[in-house]
Structure formats: C-alpha cells, structure tokens
C-alpha cells in the first residue's frame, strides 16, 4: 500500500485490480531484463506493481499484458510484505483508458 506522502501525489482515483503483466527494462549494464508483476491498482496516469525485483526510481519500463501495452516511469519502489511495491506513472501518450482495456479483475472505488 502507498504511504501517505505517495497518496498525496495521486490526482486520479485508482481502481483496484489483479492482473499479471510483463515488465521489461534495461538494467545498469544496459542488459534487457523481463519479469512478471501483479498490477494491483490502476488510474489513467499510473498504477502500482507488486514484483519480486526492486526497480530504480526514474527507470523507464515497458508493461505488457493481454491487450495491454504501456510505457511508464518508476516513481517509488519499496520493500513490502510479499516483495517490492513500485508506483509507476504512464508516459505521455500512454495513459490508461478504461474503454481501451480493462483488467479481468477490476474494482472501482468511487
């Protein structure tokens, strides 16, 4: 879950979800890395990922799933109870639109 300071940075309501997606990026040695993450929440501007590897703040990542493809930047990453939680902000032109794609499990809170 986000800390209170992270919650203050959110300008759009988030929807809770549960969707496995692929996350790919280049590491510090410029080698490609791909891992799987759980997309836990989602808004038009970003979301929260749960994953087994830490992501560096500022890192550009590509997200992909069934009918879903976005680019984003990591805004925070912290060790959670079951792995790492990473907050991401979608790149310009990659904002999420409900009418284009919805996770199979989506709960709007408000």
C-alpha positions in Angstrom: 0.0 0.0 0.0 1.2 3.5 -0.7 2.5 5.7 2.1 0.6 8.9 3.0 3.1 11.0 1.0 2.6 8.8 -2.1 -1.1 9.0 -1.7 -0.9 12.9 -1.8 0.7 12.6 -5.3 -2.3 10.9 -6.8 -4.6 13.1 -8.8 -6.9 10.5 -10.1 -9.0 7.9 -8.3 -7.4 4.4 -8.6 -9.2 1.2 -9.3 -8.1 -1.9 -7.5 -7.2 -4.8 -9.9 -5.4 -8.0 -10.1 -3.7 -8.6 -13.4 -0.4 -10.4 -14.2 1.7 -8.3 -16.7 5.2 -8.4 -18.1 7.6 -5.7 -17.1 10.7 -5.1 -19.2 13.5 -2.7 -18.8 17.3 -2.3 -19.2 19.5 -2.8 -16.1 22.5 -0.7 -15.1 24.7 -2.7 -17.5 22.3 -1.9 -20.4 21.2 -5.6 -20.5 17.5 -6.3 -21.1 15.5 -7.6 -18.2 12.0 -9.1 -18.2 9.9 -10.1 -15.2 6.3 -10.7 -14.2 4.4 -8.3 -11.9 1.0 -8.1 -10.4 -0.8 -4.9 -11.4 -2.6 -4.1 -8.1 -4.2 -0.7 -8.8 -4.7 1.5 -11.8 -5.6 5.0 -12.8 -5.5 7.0 -16.0 -2.0 8.3 -15.1 -0.4 5.3 -13.3 -0.6 2.3 -11.1 1.1 0.1 -8.5 3.0 -3.1 -9.3 3.9 -5.9 -6.9 7.0 -7.8 -8.1 10.0 -9.8 -6.9 12.8 -7.4 -8.0 13.4 -3.8 -7.0 13.0 -1.1 -9.6 15.1 2.1 -9.5 13.2 5.4 -9.2 13.2 7.1 -12.6 13.6 3.8 -14.5 11.7 3.6 -17.8 9.7 0.4 -18.1 7.5 -1.3 -20.7 4.4 -3.0 -19.5 2.6 -5.6 -21.5 -0.3 -8.0 -20.9 -3.2 -9.5 -22.8 -4.4 -6.5 -24.8 -2.3 -4.1 -22.7 0.9 -2.3 -23.7 2.2 0.9 -22.0 5.4 2.7 -21.2 5.9 4.2 -17.7 8.4 5.6 -15.3 9.0 4.3 -11.8 8.1 6.9 -9.1 8.8 4.8 -6.0 9.8 1.3 -5.0 9.8 -0.1 -1.6 10.0 -3.5 0.1 6.5 -4.7 1.0 5.3 -7.7 2.9 5.4 -10.1 -0.1 8.0 -8.4 -2.4 8.5 -5.0 -3.8 5.8 -2.4 -4.5 6.5 0.0 -7.3 4.5 3.1 -8.2 4.5 3.9 -11.9 3.5 6.9 -13.9 2.5 6.3 -17.5 4.5 8.2 -20.2 2.8 10.9 -22.2 0.5 9.3 -24.8 0.4 6.0 -22.8 -2.4 7.0 -20.3 -4.8 4.2 -19.4 -8.3 4.5 -20.8 -11.0 2.1 -19.5 -12.7 1.9 -22.9 -9.5 0.6 -24.5 -8.5 -2.0 -21.9 -9.7 -3.3 -18.6 -8.1 -5.9 -16.3 -10.2 -9.1 -15.8 -10.5 -8.2 -12.1 -11.3 -4.5 -11.6 -13.0 -2.8 -8.7 -13.7 0.9 -9.0 -13.8 2.6 -5.6 -15.9 5.7 -6.1 
